[in-house]
Amino acid sequence: MKKKRAIRNYVLASIFIVLTLVLTFVSFPVVGTNYNFLGLGNLQLGLELGGGVKNTYDLEVADWYKGSKENAYKTAVDRVQYLLNQDFADAKVYLNSDDKITIEVPATSINSNYVVGFLEMKSEKGADAEVKVSGQDIESVKYMLSGTTHGVYIEFNKEGKQKFADLTETVSNSSDQTMYIYMNKDYDNPFSTPKVTEKNDYGYTFISGAGITDKKSGQSYARKLESALIGVNMSTELDDIEVGAVFGDYTRLGMTIVTIALIVASIILAYILFKQLGLVSCLSVLFALMVSVIISACVDLQVTFAGWLGFLFGYVLNFALHMYYLYVIKKEYAMGKKFLVSFTSGYRGALFNILDTLLIVTGGMLLMLIVPSSAIRMFTFNYLITLAGTAFTSLWLNKVFAVDYTAFNLKNEKKVNFVREENVDEIA
């Protein structure tokens, strides 16, 4: 019975590892959702590994903005960088002259959702129509789920409340009852055209539409509207310029080779140290590695050089914790514990040290997130992702697989490279 359970556990873990390796190169839509699963091999490469595009925009400050021009531009840079960070780890935005801003993204084009601009609410269509409500009239914008409807909640300030009441009264009395909301002075393509049937003097409104289908699209919509509150408009007549990768194909190939070499080397080292038991422990290590792969793919994490380093450092920590447990078992056996007893007593001896290590490392990684560096942030994110699998396998699964091994070997210490001195008596 014990052998059957051990075989079952090993087979299930092996199937999971193989299946995850297959998913690494596969992408598919998840049924019933708007989400597409991207295998690790299909994830977006960062600027340094895959290149991207850049474009330069002219900056224009709103007439109603009360601060300095310099402060307005700095706010625009910070805002655009925030928007880019929602999708890209190493996208760049910077001022390159007094009134120009440059954006670089690891993609084929720069999405308009990353561009801040003026918000204009009008009762009539077109560029010449009077602006009734602008960014200065809005207090806050946030995504909201009203019942089953996804949308955006807009709260107006004191002046904006009256302006919006006048606007909605005018629109509700018009023939088509349509309000026109423009962004970035794009008068040919209204950002939204909500229908208004009555005056709204509440000081807030809820906007929904066909473009807001879920929480993600609602949050994107809200972020775009919120960007209009800073009083800066970005515009360009230039086409995106292709940017080459700092690290090219040879670097990516080198990263793949180093990753595979590290995994193979760790398996060889485990065998040298603990022979068959080391190989069994490596099954647990690989299980954790595949958990990290699945998490990375599910969150569509961008692939960067710094992130790859975080992934490798996380793997090394996991391997070290697995080997530490085996070392404690070996030490318990050398001190006289029976072969089977040493596995459980060794677990008790190693458990809190492993747990302490995980807590200290996790705390250190979380503190590193405050460092304003995209490279450090990606290193930290990837390291934290590996810690999820590391905690599960080093604290539990490694022990399960090790104890399962005793179903096949309960006496032969040579198969696991254990040694007990002749003058040490066996104890319970």
C-alpha positions in Angstrom: 0.0 0.0 0.0 2.8 2.4 0.9 4.6 1.7 -2.4 1.4 2.3 -4.4 0.9 5.7 -2.7 4.5 6.6 -3.3 4.3 5.6 -7.0 1.0 7.6 -7.3 2.6 10.7 -5.8 5.7 10.5 -8.1 3.6 9.9 -11.2 1.2 12.8 -10.4 4.1 15.2 -9.8 5.8 14.0 -13.0 2.6 14.5 -15.0 2.2 18.1 -13.6 5.8 18.9 -14.6 5.5 17.5 -18.1 2.1 19.2 -18.7 3.5 22.5 -17.5 6.4 22.2 -19.8 4.0 21.7 -22.7 1.9 24.8 -21.6 5.1 26.8 -21.6 4.9 26.9 -25.4 1.1 27.1 -25.7 -1.4 29.9 -25.6 -5.2 29.5 -25.5 -8.3 31.4 -24.5 -9.8 30.4 -21.1 -13.4 29.3 -21.7 -16.0 31.6 -20.2 -13.6 34.5 -19.7 -11.9 37.3 -21.6 -8.5 36.0 -20.5 -6.0 34.4 -22.8 -3.4 32.1 -21.2 0.0 32.9 -22.5 2.7 30.2 -22.1 6.0 31.4 -20.7 7.6 31.2 -24.1 5.0 33.6 -25.5 5.2 36.3 -22.8 6.1 39.9 -23.8 9.8 40.5 -23.8 11.1 43.7 -22.2 12.8 46.5 -24.1 16.2 45.2 -23.4 15.5 41.7 -24.7 12.9 42.2 -27.5 13.1 45.9 -28.4 10.0 48.0 -28.9 8.9 51.4 -30.2 9.2 55.0 -29.0 7.5 58.3 -29.9 7.9 61.9 -28.8 4.9 64.1 -27.9 4.4 67.8 -27.5 3.1 68.9 -24.1 0.4 71.6 -23.7 -0.7 72.9 -20.3 -4.4 73.6 -19.8 -5.5 77.3 -19.4 -7.1 76.4 -16.0 -4.0 74.8 -14.5 -2.8 76.9 -11.6 0.7 75.5 -11.0 4.0 76.0 -12.8 4.6 74.6 -16.2 7.6 72.6 -14.9 5.4 71.0 -12.2 2.7 70.1 -14.8 5.3 68.4 -17.0 6.7 66.4 -14.1 3.2 65.3 -13.1 2.6 64.2 -16.7 5.8 62.1 -16.7 4.9 60.5 -13.4 1.4 59.8 -14.6 2.4 58.2 -17.9 5.0 56.1 -16.1 2.3 54.8 -13.8 0.1 53.9 -16.7 2.9 52.1 -18.5 3.8 50.2 -15.3 0.3 48.6 -15.5 1.4 46.5 -18.5 5.2 46.8 -18.9 8.0 46.5 -16.4 10.7 48.4 -18.1 8.9 50.9 -20.3 10.5 54.4 -20.2 9.1 57.9 -20.2 11.2 61.0 -19.9 11.3 64.7 -20.8 13.8 65.4 -23.6 13.3 69.1 -23.8 11.3 71.9 -22.2 8.0 70.9 -23.7 8.5 67.4 -25.1 8.1 63.9 -23.6 9.3 60.6 -25.0 7.7 57.2 -24.4 9.4 53.9 -25.0 7.5 50.6 -24.7 8.3 47.0 -25.5 5.5 46.6 -28.0 4.8 47.2 -31.7 2.8 50.5 -31.0 2.1 52.9 -28.2 -1.5 52.5 -27.0 -3.5 55.8 -26.6 -4.4 54.6 -23.1 -0.8 55.5 -22.0 -1.2 59.1 -23.2 -2.6 61.8 -20.9 -4.8 64.5 -22.4 -7.5 67.1 -21.9 -11.0 65.9 -21.0 -13.8 67.9 -22.6 -17.5 67.3 -22.1 -19.8 69.0 -24.6 -23.4 69.3 -25.5 -22.6 69.4 -29.2 -20.4 67.5 -31.5 -17.0 68.7 -32.9 -14.0 70.9 -32.2 -15.9 74.1 -32.3 -18.5 73.2 -29.7 -18.1 74.9 -26.3 -16.5 72.9 -23.5 -19.0 72.7 -20.7 -17.0 70.5 -18.2 -13.2 69.8 -18.1 -10.7 68.2 -15.9 -10.6 71.1 -13.5 -14.3 70.3 -12.6 -13.7 66.7 -11.5 -12.8 65.7 -8.0 -12.2 62.0 -8.5 -12.6 59.1 -10.9 -12.7 55.4 -10.1 -14.0 52.1 -11.4 -17.3 50.8 -10.0 -19.5 47.8 -10.3 -23.1 48.9 -10.1 -25.2 45.7 -9.7 -24.0 43.7 -12.6 -22.9 46.7 -14.7 -19.2 47.6 -15.0 -18.5 51.3 -15.3 -16.8 54.5 -14.0 -17.9 56.7 -11.1 -17.1 60.4 -11.6 -17.4 62.8 -8.7 -17.4 66.5 -9.4 -16.1 69.4 -7.3 -18.3 72.2 -6.2 -18.0 74.2 -9.4 -18.1 71.1 -11.5 -21.4 70.0 -9.9 -23.2 73.0 -11.2 -21.5 72.9 -14.6 -22.5 69.2 -15.0 -26.0 70.0 -13.9 -26.3 72.7 -16.6 -24.7 70.4 -19.2 -27.1 67.5 -18.5 -30.0 69.9 -18.5 -29.0 71.2 -22.0 -28.4 67.7 -23.4 -31.6 66.2 -22.0 -33.6 69.0 -23.8 -31.7 68.5 -27.1 -33.0 66.5 -30.0 -30.6 63.6 -29.8 -30.0 63.7 -26.0 -26.3 62.9 -26.6 -23.4 64.2 -24.5 -20.0 64.2 -26.2 -16.9 63.4 -24.2 -13.5 64.0 -25.9 -10.0 63.0 -24.9 -6.7 64.4 -26.3 -8.6 66.8 -28.5 -9.5 63.9 -30.8 -12.8 65.4 -32.1 -13.2 62.9 -34.9 -13.5 60.0 -32.4 -15.4 60.8 -29.2 -14.2 59.0 -26.1 -17.8 58.4 -25.0 -21.2 59.5 -26.1 -23.6 58.7 -23.2 -27.3 59.4 -23.6 -28.8 61.9 -21.1 -32.5 62.0 -20.5 -32.7 64.2 -17.4 -30.8 66.9 -15.5 -28.2 65.5 -13.0 -27.5 67.8 -10.1 -26.2 65.1 -7.7 -22.6 66.1 -8.1 -21.6 62.6 -9.5 -22.4 60.3 -12.3 -21.9 56.7 -13.4 -20.7 56.0 -17.0 -20.9 52.6 -18.6 -20.8 51.5 -22.2 -20.0 48.7 -24.7 -16.3 49.3 -24.2 -16.5 48.4 -20.5 -17.2 44.7 -20.3 -15.3 43.7 -17.1 -13.2 45.0 -14.2 -10.0 45.2 -16.3 -11.6 47.4 -19.0 -13.4 49.5 -16.4 -10.2 50.2 -14.6 -8.5 51.1 -17.8 -11.3 53.4 -18.7 -11.1 55.0 -15.3 -7.4 55.5 -15.4 -7.7 57.2 -18.8 -10.3 59.7 -17.4 -8.3 60.2 -14.3 -5.3 61.2 -16.5 -7.3 64.2 -17.7 -7.3 65.8 -14.3 -3.6 66.7 -14.3 -4.1 69.6 -16.8 -1.6 68.4 -19.5 -2.3 67.3 -23.1 0.1 65.1 -25.1 -0.1 65.2 -28.9 2.1 64.1 -31.8 2.0 63.9 -35.5 4.9 61.4 -35.6 4.8 57.7 -36.3 6.3 55.3 -33.7 10.0 54.6 -34.2 11.3 51.1 -33.8 13.8 50.6 -31.0 16.3 47.8 -31.0 17.0 45.5 -28.1 20.0 46.2 -26.0 20.4 42.4 -25.4 19.7 40.5 -28.7 19.1 36.9 -29.7 22.4 35.7 -28.4 21.6 37.0 -24.9 18.2 35.2 -24.9 19.9 32.0 -26.1 22.5 32.4 -23.3 19.7 32.9 -20.7 18.1 29.7 -21.9 21.3 27.7 -21.8 22.3 29.0 -18.4 18.8 28.1 -17.0 19.0 24.6 -18.4 22.6 24.2 -17.2 21.7 25.3 -13.7 18.8 22.8 -13.5 21.0 20.0 -14.8 23.8 21.0 -12.5 21.5 21.1 -9.5 20.2 17.6 -10.3 23.8 16.2 -10.6 24.8 17.9 -7.4 21.8 16.5 -5.6 22.8 13.0 -6.8 26.4 13.4 -5.7 25.3 14.5 -2.2 22.4 12.2 -1.6 22.2 9.8 -4.6 18.7 8.4 -5.0 17.2 10.5 -2.3 18.7 13.6 -4.0 16.9 12.7 -7.3 13.6 12.3 -5.4 14.1 15.7 -3.8 14.8 17.2 -7.2 11.3 16.1 -8.3 10.0 18.4 -5.6 12.3 21.2 -6.8 11.1 20.9 -10.3 7.5 20.8 -9.1 8.1 24.2 -7.5 9.8 25.5 -10.6 6.7 24.6 -12.7 4.5 26.4 -10.1 6.5 29.5 -10.8 6.1 29.1 -14.5 2.3 28.8 -14.2 2.1 31.9 -12.0 4.3 33.9 -14.3 2.1 32.9 -17.3 -1.2 33.6 -15.5 -0.1 37.2 -14.5 1.4 37.8 -18.0 4.6 38.9 -16.4 7.0 40.7 -18.7 10.3 38.9 -19.4 13.3 41.0 -18.6 17.0 40.3 -17.8 16.6 41.4 -14.2 13.4 39.3 -13.9 15.3 36.2 -15.2 17.9 36.8 -12.5 15.2 36.9 -9.8 13.8 33.6 -11.2 17.2 32.0 -11.0 18.0 33.2 -7.5 14.6 31.9 -6.4 15.4 28.5 -7.9 18.8 28.4 -6.1 17.1 29.2 -2.8 14.5 26.5 -3.3 17.2 23.9 -4.2 19.3 24.9 -1.1 16.3 24.5 1.2 15.5 21.1 -0.2 19.1 20.0 0.2 19.2 21.4 3.8 16.3 19.1 4.8 18.2 16.1 3.4 21.3 17.2 5.2 19.5 17.3 8.5 18.1 13.8 7.8 21.6 12.6 7.1 22.9 14.2 10.3 20.1 12.6 12.4 21.0 9.2 10.9 24.7 9.7 11.6 23.8 10.5 15.3 22.2 7.1 15.7 18.6 7.6 14.6 16.9 4.7 12.8 16.7 5.2 9.0 13.0 5.8 8.9 12.9 7.8 12.1 15.6 10.1 10.8 13.2 11.4 8.1 10.6 12.6 10.6 13.0 13.8 13.2 15.0 15.6 10.6 11.9 17.3 9.3 11.2 18.6 12.8 14.7 19.9 13.1 14.8 21.6 9.7 11.2 23.0 9.6 11.6 26.1 11.6 15.0 27.0 10.0 13.4 26.7 6.6 10.4 28.8 7.7 12.6 31.5 9.2 14.6 31.7 6.0 11.5 32.0 3.9 10.1 34.8 6.1 13.3 36.7 6.2 13.8 36.5 2.4 10.1 37.4 1.7 10.4 40.4 4.0 13.6 41.5 2.3 12.0 41.3 -1.1 9.0 43.2 -0.1 11.2 46.0 1.2 13.0 46.1 -2.1 9.8 47.0 -3.8 10.1 50.5 -2.5 13.3 51.1 -4.5 12.3 53.2 -7.6 14.0 51.0 -10.2 12.2 48.9 -12.8 15.1 46.4 -12.9 15.0 45.8 -9.1 11.2 45.7 -9.2 11.2 42.9 -11.8 14.0 41.0 -10.0 11.8 41.2 -6.8 8.6 40.2 -8.5 10.1 37.1 -10.1 11.8 36.2 -6.8 8.5 36.5 -4.9 6.8 34.4 -7.5 9.3 31.6 -7.0 8.7 31.8 -3.2 5.2 30.6 -3.6 6.3 27.2 -5.0 9.4 27.2 -2.7 7.2 27.5 0.5 4.9 24.7 -0.6 7.6 22.2 -1.6 10.4 22.9 0.9 8.0 23.0 3.8 5.8 20.0 2.9 6.2 18.3 -0.5 9.9 17.5 -0.2 9.2 15.7 3.1 6.4 13.7 1.5 8.5 12.6 -1.4 11.4 11.7 0.9 9.3 9.6 3.2 7.7 8.0 0.2 11.1 6.9 -0.9 11.4 4.8 2.2 8.8 2.5 0.7 11.5 1.3 -1.7 14.6 1.6 0.5 14.3 1.1 4.3 17.8 -0.2 5.0 20.4 0.5 2.4 22.2 3.7 3.5 24.6 3.5 0.6 21.8 4.3 -1.9 21.3 7.7 -0.2 24.9 8.4 0.7 24.2 8.2 4.5 27.0 7.2 6.9 27.0 6.2 10.5 30.2 5.7 12.5 30.8 2.2 13.9 31.0 3.4 17.5 27.6 5.1 17.3 24.8 2.9 18.6 21.4 3.0 16.9 18.6 4.7 18.9 14.9 5.0 18.4 
